[in-house]
Amino acid sequence: MLNLHKLSPRSFDWQLFTGVFFLVLIGMSAIYSVDLSRGSELFFFKKQLIALGVGLLFLFVASTSQHTLWRYLAKWWYLFSLLLLVAVLIFGQSIRGTKGWFSVFGFSFQPVEMAKIGLILMIAYIISRFGRRFDKALFFFGTGIVTLLLLGLTMMQPDLGSAVLLGVIWFGMVWAAGARRLYLILLTASVIFFVVMGWFFFLKDYQKDRLANFIDPGRDPLGSGYNVTQSIIAVGAGKIFGRGLGFGSQSQLRFLPEAQTDFIFSVIGEELGLAGVATMLVLFALVFWRLLLIIAKSDDDFVAATATGILILFFAQLITNLGANLGLLPITGVTLPFVSYGGSSLVINLLLVGILESMMVKRY
């Protein structure tokens, strides 16, 4: 049920919306700059502008809904996400070796973005129905199976970055809910064990070389270390105030691959400098603060758990993307929320903000 009164200045969280709006504005500016080096058609900018319009529509519609709607939709959204992930493996389009997109009328959609919402809502629903007995094995392994189904289908595409995000969402939500620490410790130890075993017994020499080049990109600056090397150069070249939009040599001369998506942070660092990067991080801090406010003040387990899942998703994407751009983490294709080019990502992230707004306006 929709309630337009929720958009009033006293009900709508304009601080959260303002933070998100200016993050999108920074992203649109960087995408426009990248497009300048590719001709006058502004291909990426125009498609992102359409996604922005759709996303804002979803945001405001979701904002006017009752927060109980999302509790009701949790199971159905999760099941629909499972079906989409199965369907994309059969009918989907392959892009850069990943069969994870549906293409309709020239627009691409990534079902795994829907799955992120489905997982957050489903785990939040389980938390709200579990009677706060989160130390039980059934809670830990039950939510684990729910996550594993989505994660496994995502890995079959294969999309490692999104699969890791799904795992992080689950781990963070059950940890915050109060899952038994012994299970979490044993899981962490098991992951470390299999990573070590994989290095010695399963990884090929060329795969080990890729990991070694990630740790030290200078080992192969023109090969597997090229992307990270160019990204670090771009960030350092921006200095305090940057070279100006459209004047970054790394992005304009196409030294940065996938500058509009994976390396949008480097574009911002080079063209807007430390001042632009600091502004962007302050805006992210504003968004995170508003989410923490929901979690702290909510007396509804479903609302608090949903806000926790969304906070974990946004924060994990931010850290993963920044870490990859600075050579601190592997490049996994994870976009910078609200900033990177990607219609599916932008629409879903704005929808998540709308879901948050529907939960905030009731009390805060």
C-alpha positions as a LaTeX table, in Angstrom:
\begin{tabular}{lrrr}
\hline
Residue & $x$ (\AA) & $y$ (\AA) & $z$ (\AA) \\
\hline
Met1 & 0.00 & 0.00 & 0.00 \\
Leu2 & 1.34 & 3.42 & $-1.01$ \\
Asn3 & 1.28 & 6.47 & 1.22 \\
Leu4 & 2.45 & 9.69 & $-0.44$ \\
His5 & 2.51 & 11.43 & 2.96 \\
Lys6 & 5.76 & 9.57 & 3.58 \\
Leu7 & 7.50 & 11.90 & 1.09 \\
Ser8 & 6.86 & 14.92 & 3.31 \\
Pro9 & 9.93 & 16.74 & 4.72 \\
Arg10 & 9.15 & 15.42 & 8.20 \\
Ser11 & 8.84 & 11.79 & 7.12 \\
Phe12 & 11.34 & 11.29 & 4.30 \\
Asp13 & 15.02 & 10.96 & 5.25 \\
Trp14 & 16.43 & 13.71 & 3.08 \\
Gln15 & 19.92 & 13.36 & 4.55 \\
Leu16 & 20.19 & 9.79 & 3.25 \\
Phe17 & 18.77 & 10.81 & $-0.11$ \\
Thr18 & 21.12 & 13.81 & $-0.36$ \\
Gly19 & 24.17 & 11.62 & 0.26 \\
Val20 & 23.07 & 9.14 & $-2.38$ \\
Phe21 & 22.12 & 11.89 & $-4.87$ \\
Phe22 & 25.53 & 13.56 & $-4.75$ \\
Leu23 & 27.31 & 10.19 & $-5.02$ \\
Val24 & 25.32 & 9.54 & $-8.19$ \\
Leu25 & 26.19 & 13.05 & $-9.41$ \\
Ile26 & 29.91 & 12.40 & $-8.93$ \\
Gly27 & 29.55 & 9.09 & $-10.78$ \\
Met28 & 27.63 & 10.64 & $-13.67$ \\
Ser29 & 30.31 & 13.34 & $-14.00$ \\
Ala30 & 33.09 & 10.74 & $-14.13$ \\
Ile31 & 31.19 & 8.60 & $-16.65$ \\
Tyr32 & 30.60 & 11.69 & $-18.81$ \\
Ser33 & 34.33 & 12.40 & $-18.69$ \\
Val34 & 35.18 & 8.83 & $-19.73$ \\
Asp35 & 32.70 & 9.09 & $-22.61$ \\
Leu36 & 34.44 & 12.20 & $-23.91$ \\
Ser37 & 37.43 & 10.09 & $-24.88$ \\
Arg38 & 35.23 & 7.74 & $-26.89$ \\
Gly39 & 33.55 & 10.23 & $-29.22$ \\
Ser40 & 30.51 & 12.48 & $-29.14$ \\
Glu41 & 27.79 & 9.83 & $-28.73$ \\
Leu42 & 28.11 & 9.65 & $-24.91$ \\
Phe43 & 27.03 & 5.99 & $-25.01$ \\
Phe44 & 27.70 & 5.13 & $-21.36$ \\
Phe45 & 26.39 & 8.44 & $-20.03$ \\
Lys46 & 23.06 & 8.20 & $-21.85$ \\
Lys47 & 22.41 & 4.62 & $-20.71$ \\
Gln48 & 23.34 & 5.50 & $-17.13$ \\
Leu49 & 20.98 & 8.49 & $-17.28$ \\
Ile50 & 18.11 & 6.19 & $-18.27$ \\
Ala51 & 19.01 & 3.81 & $-15.43$ \\
Leu52 & 19.06 & 6.77 & $-13.05$ \\
Gly53 & 15.53 & 7.75 & $-14.08$ \\
Val54 & 14.26 & 4.20 & $-13.59$ \\
Gly55 & 16.10 & 3.87 & $-10.29$ \\
Leu56 & 14.70 & 7.13 & $-8.90$ \\
Leu57 & 11.20 & 6.01 & $-9.86$ \\
Phe58 & 11.72 & 2.73 & $-7.98$ \\
Leu59 & 13.20 & 4.61 & $-5.03$ \\
Phe60 & 10.22 & 6.91 & $-4.58$ \\
Val61 & 7.64 & 4.17 & $-5.15$ \\
Ala62 & 9.39 & 1.92 & $-2.62$ \\
Ser63 & 9.65 & 4.84 & $-0.18$ \\
Thr64 & 5.88 & 5.27 & $-0.12$ \\
Ser65 & 5.22 & 1.61 & 0.63 \\
Gln66 & 4.58 & 0.08 & 4.03 \\
His67 & 7.71 & $-1.54$ & 5.43 \\
Thr68 & 5.68 & $-4.71$ & 6.11 \\
Leu69 & 5.39 & $-5.19$ & 2.33 \\
Trp70 & 9.05 & $-6.20$ & 2.14 \\
Arg71 & 8.60 & $-8.79$ & 4.88 \\
Tyr72 & 5.78 & $-10.32$ & 2.85 \\
Leu73 & 7.81 & $-10.22$ & $-0.38$ \\
Ala74 & 10.97 & $-11.74$ & 1.14 \\
Lys75 & 10.29 & $-15.39$ & 0.27 \\
Trp76 & 8.87 & $-14.59$ & $-3.16$ \\
Trp77 & 11.73 & $-12.27$ & $-4.07$ \\
Tyr78 & 14.24 & $-14.93$ & $-3.01$ \\
Leu79 & 12.53 & $-17.65$ & $-5.08$ \\
Phe80 & 12.26 & $-15.32$ & $-8.07$ \\
Ser81 & 15.98 & $-14.56$ & $-7.77$ \\
Leu82 & 16.77 & $-18.29$ & $-7.81$ \\
Leu83 & 14.71 & $-18.74$ & $-10.98$ \\
Leu84 & 16.43 & $-15.81$ & $-12.66$ \\
Leu85 & 19.89 & $-17.17$ & $-11.82$ \\
Val86 & 18.93 & $-20.53$ & $-13.30$ \\
Ala87 & 17.41 & $-18.89$ & $-16.38$ \\
Val88 & 20.45 & $-16.72$ & $-17.06$ \\
Leu89 & 22.67 & $-19.82$ & $-17.20$ \\
Ile90 & 20.42 & $-21.16$ & $-19.97$ \\
Phe91 & 19.30 & $-18.08$ & $-21.88$ \\
Gly92 & 21.76 & $-15.42$ & $-20.73$ \\
Gln93 & 24.35 & $-13.47$ & $-22.67$ \\
Ser94 & 28.08 & $-13.89$ & $-22.05$ \\
Ile95 & 30.11 & $-10.73$ & $-21.44$ \\
Arg96 & 33.85 & $-11.02$ & $-20.78$ \\
Gly97 & 33.50 & $-14.75$ & $-20.11$ \\
Thr98 & 30.62 & $-14.45$ & $-17.63$ \\
Lys99 & 27.17 & $-15.69$ & $-18.61$ \\
Gly100 & 25.32 & $-13.41$ & $-16.24$ \\
Trp101 & 23.27 & $-10.95$ & $-18.30$ \\
Phe102 & 19.88 & $-10.79$ & $-19.99$ \\
Ser103 & 19.87 & $-8.47$ & $-22.98$ \\
Val104 & 16.56 & $-6.85$ & $-24.00$ \\
Phe105 & 16.20 & $-4.07$ & $-26.60$ \\
Gly106 & 19.83 & $-3.07$ & $-26.25$ \\
Phe107 & 19.74 & $-2.95$ & $-22.43$ \\
Ser108 & 21.47 & $-5.53$ & $-20.23$ \\
Phe109 & 20.26 & $-6.70$ & $-16.83$ \\
Gln110 & 22.23 & $-8.72$ & $-14.26$ \\
Pro111 & 19.98 & $-11.08$ & $-12.23$ \\
Val112 & 22.60 & $-11.39$ & $-9.48$ \\
Glu113 & 21.72 & $-7.80$ & $-8.50$ \\
Met114 & 18.17 & $-9.01$ & $-7.77$ \\
Ala115 & 19.66 & $-11.89$ & $-5.81$ \\
Lys116 & 21.44 & $-9.48$ & $-3.45$ \\
Ile117 & 18.08 & $-8.00$ & $-2.43$ \\
Gly118 & 16.55 & $-11.47$ & $-2.25$ \\
Leu119 & 19.26 & $-12.72$ & 0.09 \\
Ile120 & 19.09 & $-9.69$ & 2.39 \\
Leu121 & 15.29 & $-9.84$ & 2.67 \\
Met122 & 15.25 & $-13.62$ & 3.13 \\
Ile123 & 17.84 & $-13.67$ & 5.91 \\
Ala124 & 16.12 & $-10.71$ & 7.57 \\
Tyr125 & 12.83 & $-12.63$ & 7.37 \\
Ile126 & 14.42 & $-15.71$ & 8.99 \\
Ile127 & 15.93 & $-13.53$ & 11.72 \\
Ser128 & 12.53 & $-11.96$ & 12.44 \\
Arg129 & 10.89 & $-15.39$ & 12.74 \\
Phe130 & 13.55 & $-17.19$ & 14.76 \\
Gly131 & 12.62 & $-15.98$ & 18.22 \\
Arg132 & 16.09 & $-14.60$ & 18.87 \\
Arg133 & 17.56 & $-18.09$ & 19.32 \\
Phe134 & 20.35 & $-17.29$ & 16.92 \\
Asp135 & 22.88 & $-19.51$ & 18.70 \\
Lys136 & 21.16 & $-22.63$ & 17.40 \\
Ala137 & 22.81 & $-24.70$ & 14.68 \\
Leu138 & 19.58 & $-24.61$ & 12.65 \\
Phe139 & 19.84 & $-20.83$ & 12.27 \\
Phe140 & 23.48 & $-20.89$ & 11.15 \\
Phe141 & 23.23 & $-23.80$ & 8.73 \\
Gly142 & 19.71 & $-22.92$ & 7.54 \\
Thr143 & 20.71 & $-19.42$ & 6.48 \\
Gly144 & 23.92 & $-20.92$ & 5.09 \\
Ile145 & 21.99 & $-23.23$ & 2.76 \\
Val146 & 19.75 & $-20.35$ & 1.67 \\
Thr147 & 22.91 & $-18.40$ & 0.77 \\
Leu148 & 24.72 & $-21.34$ & $-0.81$ \\
Leu149 & 21.98 & $-21.85$ & $-3.40$ \\
Leu150 & 22.37 & $-18.29$ & $-4.70$ \\
Leu151 & 26.15 & $-18.36$ & $-4.34$ \\
Gly152 & 26.51 & $-21.64$ & $-6.21$ \\
Leu153 & 24.41 & $-20.47$ & $-9.16$ \\
Thr154 & 26.43 & $-17.24$ & $-9.27$ \\
Met155 & 29.71 & $-19.17$ & $-9.33$ \\
Met156 & 28.42 & $-21.22$ & $-12.27$ \\
Gln157 & 28.31 & $-18.07$ & $-14.44$ \\
Pro158 & 31.14 & $-17.62$ & $-13.19$ \\
Asp159 & 31.01 & $-14.31$ & $-11.25$ \\
Leu160 & 33.49 & $-14.50$ & $-8.38$ \\
Gly161 & 33.04 & $-10.90$ & $-7.24$ \\
Ser162 & 29.26 & $-11.17$ & $-6.80$ \\
Ala163 & 29.57 & $-14.60$ & $-5.18$ \\
Val164 & 31.99 & $-13.20$ & $-2.60$ \\
Leu165 & 29.57 & $-10.33$ & $-1.89$ \\
Leu166 & 26.71 & $-12.79$ & $-1.29$ \\
Gly167 & 28.91 & $-14.71$ & 1.13 \\
Val168 & 29.95 & $-11.52$ & 2.94 \\
Ile169 & 26.30 & $-10.41$ & 3.27 \\
Trp170 & 25.35 & $-13.74$ & 4.87 \\
Phe171 & 28.38 & $-13.86$ & 7.18 \\
Gly172 & 27.90 & $-10.26$ & 8.31 \\
Met173 & 24.17 & $-10.60$ & 8.92 \\
Val174 & 24.37 & $-13.80$ & 10.96 \\
Trp175 & 27.33 & $-12.46$ & 12.92 \\
Ala176 & 25.42 & $-9.24$ & 13.72 \\
Ala177 & 22.32 & $-11.25$ & 14.67 \\
Gly178 & 24.30 & $-13.25$ & 17.23 \\
Ala179 & 25.08 & $-16.58$ & 15.58 \\
Arg180 & 27.19 & $-18.88$ & 17.70 \\
Arg181 & 30.79 & $-17.70$ & 17.48 \\
Leu182 & 32.13 & $-21.24$ & 17.39 \\
Tyr183 & 30.43 & $-21.84$ & 14.03 \\
Leu184 & 31.80 & $-18.59$ & 12.63 \\
Ile185 & 35.32 & $-19.39$ & 13.82 \\
Leu186 & 35.19 & $-22.91$ & 12.39 \\
Leu187 & 33.91 & $-21.57$ & 9.06 \\
Thr188 & 36.70 & $-18.97$ & 8.89 \\
Ala189 & 39.31 & $-21.60$ & 9.74 \\
Ser190 & 37.89 & $-23.92$ & 7.06 \\
Val191 & 38.08 & $-21.19$ & 4.41 \\
Ile192 & 41.70 & $-20.45$ & 5.32 \\
Phe193 & 42.51 & $-24.17$ & 5.23 \\
Phe194 & 41.03 & $-24.67$ & 1.76 \\
Val195 & 42.76 & $-21.56$ & 0.44 \\
Val196 & 46.13 & $-22.88$ & 1.64 \\
Met197 & 45.41 & $-26.37$ & 0.25 \\
Gly198 & 44.31 & $-24.82$ & $-3.02$ \\
Trp199 & 47.60 & $-22.97$ & $-3.37$ \\
Phe200 & 49.72 & $-26.09$ & $-2.91$ \\
Phe201 & 47.58 & $-28.74$ & $-4.61$ \\
Phe202 & 45.03 & $-27.22$ & $-7.00$ \\
Leu203 & 46.25 & $-23.93$ & $-8.48$ \\
Lys204 & 48.21 & $-24.09$ & $-11.73$ \\
Asp205 & 51.47 & $-22.20$ & $-12.14$ \\
Tyr206 & 49.85 & $-19.46$ & $-14.23$ \\
Gln207 & 47.19 & $-18.94$ & $-11.53$ \\
Lys208 & 49.89 & $-18.62$ & $-8.88$ \\
Asp209 & 51.62 & $-16.07$ & $-11.12$ \\
Arg210 & 48.43 & $-14.00$ & $-11.25$ \\
Leu211 & 48.20 & $-13.94$ & $-7.47$ \\
Ala212 & 51.89 & $-13.07$ & $-7.17$ \\
Asn213 & 51.42 & $-10.24$ & $-9.67$ \\
Phe214 & 48.49 & $-8.96$ & $-7.63$ \\
Ile215 & 50.72 & $-8.77$ & $-4.56$ \\
Asp216 & 53.48 & $-7.12$ & $-6.62$ \\
Pro217 & 52.12 & $-5.62$ & $-9.89$ \\
Gly218 & 55.65 & $-4.52$ & $-10.78$ \\
Arg219 & 56.58 & $-8.16$ & $-11.54$ \\
Asp220 & 54.61 & $-7.94$ & $-14.80$ \\
Pro221 & 53.69 & $-4.25$ & $-15.41$ \\
Leu222 & 52.74 & $-4.83$ & $-19.05$ \\
Gly223 & 50.83 & $-8.06$ & $-18.44$ \\
Ser224 & 48.66 & $-9.14$ & $-15.53$ \\
Gly225 & 49.87 & $-6.21$ & $-13.41$ \\
Tyr226 & 49.02 & $-3.60$ & $-16.04$ \\
Asn227 & 45.53 & $-2.64$ & $-14.82$ \\
Val228 & 46.57 & $-2.08$ & $-11.21$ \\
Thr229 & 49.73 & $-0.21$ & $-12.24$ \\
Gln230 & 47.76 & 2.22 & $-14.43$ \\
Ser231 & 45.14 & 2.66 & $-11.73$ \\
Ile232 & 47.74 & 3.60 & $-9.09$ \\
Ile233 & 49.38 & 6.01 & $-11.54$ \\
Ala234 & 46.03 & 7.67 & $-12.21$ \\
Val235 & 45.21 & 8.12 & $-8.51$ \\
Gly236 & 48.66 & 9.57 & $-7.77$ \\
Ala237 & 48.54 & 11.95 & $-10.74$ \\
Gly238 & 45.47 & 13.74 & $-9.40$ \\
Lys239 & 47.27 & 15.29 & $-6.40$ \\
Ile240 & 45.08 & 17.69 & $-4.38$ \\
Phe241 & 42.55 & 19.14 & $-6.82$ \\
Gly242 & 42.96 & 16.88 & $-9.86$ \\
Arg243 & 43.53 & 17.62 & $-13.51$ \\
Gly244 & 39.91 & 18.52 & $-14.18$ \\
Leu245 & 37.04 & 16.56 & $-15.73$ \\
Gly246 & 37.98 & 15.45 & $-19.21$ \\
Phe247 & 41.69 & 16.17 & $-18.71$ \\
Gly248 & 42.90 & 12.96 & $-17.07$ \\
Ser249 & 45.53 & 11.40 & $-19.30$ \\
Gln250 & 45.05 & 7.87 & $-17.97$ \\
Ser251 & 41.31 & 7.82 & $-18.66$ \\
Gln252 & 41.19 & 10.07 & $-21.73$ \\
Leu253 & 44.02 & 8.22 & $-23.50$ \\
Arg254 & 42.48 & 4.87 & $-22.47$ \\
Phe255 & 45.35 & 3.60 & $-20.38$ \\
Leu256 & 42.75 & 2.62 & $-17.79$ \\
Pro257 & 40.72 & $-0.43$ & $-18.91$ \\
Glu258 & 37.02 & $-0.44$ & $-17.95$ \\
Ala259 & 37.44 & 3.09 & $-16.62$ \\
Gln260 & 33.68 & 3.60 & $-16.36$ \\
Thr261 & 33.13 & 0.53 & $-14.14$ \\
Asp262 & 35.96 & $-1.22$ & $-12.28$ \\
Phe263 & 38.29 & 1.80 & $-12.23$ \\
Ile264 & 35.89 & 4.72 & $-11.83$ \\
Phe265 & 37.58 & 5.55 & $-8.52$ \\
Ser266 & 40.88 & 6.06 & $-10.35$ \\
Val267 & 39.17 & 8.41 & $-12.82$ \\
Ile268 & 37.80 & 10.46 & $-9.91$ \\
Gly269 & 41.19 & 10.44 & $-8.19$ \\
Glu270 & 42.99 & 11.68 & $-11.30$ \\
Glu271 & 40.46 & 14.26 & $-12.48$ \\
Leu272 & 39.06 & 15.55 & $-9.16$ \\
Gly273 & 42.07 & 14.80 & $-6.98$ \\
Leu274 & 42.20 & 14.21 & $-3.25$ \\
Ala275 & 39.47 & 16.81 & $-2.77$ \\
Gly276 & 37.07 & 14.87 & $-4.97$ \\
Val277 & 37.92 & 11.53 & $-3.36$ \\
Ala278 & 37.53 & 12.99 & 0.14 \\
Thr279 & 34.13 & 14.46 & $-0.79$ \\
Met280 & 33.00 & 11.11 & $-2.11$ \\
Leu281 & 34.10 & 9.30 & 1.06 \\
Val282 & 32.31 & 11.87 & 3.25 \\
Leu283 & 29.11 & 11.21 & 1.29 \\
Phe284 & 29.51 & 7.47 & 1.82 \\
Ala285 & 30.04 & 8.13 & 5.53 \\
Leu286 & 26.77 & 10.09 & 5.59 \\
Val287 & 24.91 & 7.18 & 3.99 \\
Phe288 & 26.44 & 4.68 & 6.44 \\
Trp289 & 25.58 & 6.91 & 9.40 \\
Arg290 & 21.92 & 7.05 & 8.39 \\
Leu291 & 21.86 & 3.24 & 8.06 \\
Leu292 & 23.44 & 2.84 & 11.49 \\
Leu293 & 20.73 & 5.12 & 12.86 \\
Ile294 & 18.02 & 2.77 & 11.59 \\
Ile295 & 19.76 & $-0.23$ & 13.14 \\
Ala296 & 20.30 & 1.48 & 16.47 \\
Lys297 & 16.78 & 2.87 & 16.87 \\
Ser298 & 14.65 & 0.12 & 15.36 \\
Asp299 & 12.67 & $-2.20$ & 17.62 \\
Asp300 & 11.71 & $-4.41$ & 14.67 \\
Asp301 & 14.08 & $-7.33$ & 14.00 \\
Phe302 & 13.21 & $-7.44$ & 10.29 \\
Val303 & 13.88 & $-3.73$ & 9.82 \\
Ala304 & 17.17 & $-3.82$ & 11.74 \\
Ala305 & 18.38 & $-6.95$ & 9.92 \\
Thr306 & 17.47 & $-5.55$ & 6.49 \\
Ala307 & 19.30 & $-2.30$ & 7.20 \\
Thr308 & 22.28 & $-4.32$ & 8.45 \\
Gly309 & 22.37 & $-6.36$ & 5.23 \\
Ile310 & 22.20 & $-3.25$ & 3.05 \\
Leu311 & 24.93 & $-1.56$ & 5.09 \\
Ile312 & 27.16 & $-4.63$ & 4.71 \\
Leu313 & 26.53 & $-4.75$ & 0.95 \\
Phe314 & 27.34 & $-1.07$ & 0.35 \\
Phe315 & 30.39 & $-1.13$ & 2.64 \\
Ala316 & 31.76 & $-4.35$ & 1.13 \\
Gln317 & 31.39 & $-2.97$ & $-2.39$ \\
Leu318 & 33.12 & 0.26 & $-1.40$ \\
Ile319 & 36.08 & $-1.50$ & 0.25 \\
Thr320 & 36.43 & $-4.09$ & $-2.53$ \\
Asn321 & 36.39 & $-1.51$ & $-5.33$ \\
Leu322 & 38.75 & 0.93 & $-3.58$ \\
Gly323 & 41.09 & $-1.89$ & $-2.61$ \\
Ala324 & 41.27 & $-3.11$ & $-6.21$ \\
Asn325 & 41.95 & 0.42 & $-7.52$ \\
Leu326 & 44.76 & 0.93 & $-5.01$ \\
Gly327 & 46.32 & $-2.51$ & $-5.52$ \\
Leu328 & 45.36 & $-3.71$ & $-2.04$ \\
Leu329 & 42.77 & $-6.31$ & $-3.14$ \\
Pro330 & 42.31 & $-8.47$ & $-6.25$ \\
Ile331 & 40.31 & $-7.05$ & $-9.16$ \\
Thr332 & 36.98 & $-8.92$ & $-9.07$ \\
Gly333 & 34.73 & $-6.63$ & $-11.11$ \\
Val334 & 32.84 & $-5.27$ & $-8.10$ \\
Thr335 & 31.48 & $-1.80$ & $-8.88$ \\
Leu336 & 31.51 & 1.29 & $-6.68$ \\
Pro337 & 27.90 & 1.70 & $-5.45$ \\
Phe338 & 26.01 & 4.68 & $-6.95$ \\
Val339 & 29.17 & 5.79 & $-8.77$ \\
Ser340 & 30.28 & 3.14 & $-11.29$ \\
Tyr341 & 28.60 & 2.67 & $-14.65$ \\
Gly342 & 26.09 & $-0.18$ & $-14.63$ \\
Gly343 & 22.35 & 0.13 & $-15.05$ \\
Ser344 & 21.43 & $-2.98$ & $-13.07$ \\
Ser345 & 23.63 & $-1.98$ & $-10.15$ \\
Leu346 & 22.38 & 1.62 & $-10.03$ \\
Val347 & 18.69 & 0.68 & $-10.28$ \\
Ile348 & 18.96 & $-1.99$ & $-7.57$ \\
Asn349 & 21.01 & 0.23 & $-5.24$ \\
Leu350 & 18.46 & 3.04 & $-5.55$ \\
Leu351 & 15.67 & 0.53 & $-4.91$ \\
Leu352 & 17.51 & $-0.53$ & $-1.74$ \\
Val353 & 17.55 & 3.11 & $-0.64$ \\
Gly354 & 13.80 & 3.23 & $-1.27$ \\
Ile355 & 13.33 & 0.13 & 0.90 \\
Leu356 & 15.35 & 1.82 & 3.64 \\
Glu357 & 13.23 & 4.96 & 3.34 \\
Ser358 & 10.03 & 2.90 & 3.74 \\
Met359 & 11.47 & 1.54 & 6.99 \\
Met360 & 12.80 & 4.84 & 8.30 \\
Val361 & 9.83 & 7.11 & 7.81 \\
Lys362 & 7.75 & 5.18 & 10.30 \\
Arg363 & 9.80 & 6.29 & 13.29 \\
Tyr364 & 12.67 & 8.63 & 12.55 \\
\hline
\end{tabular}
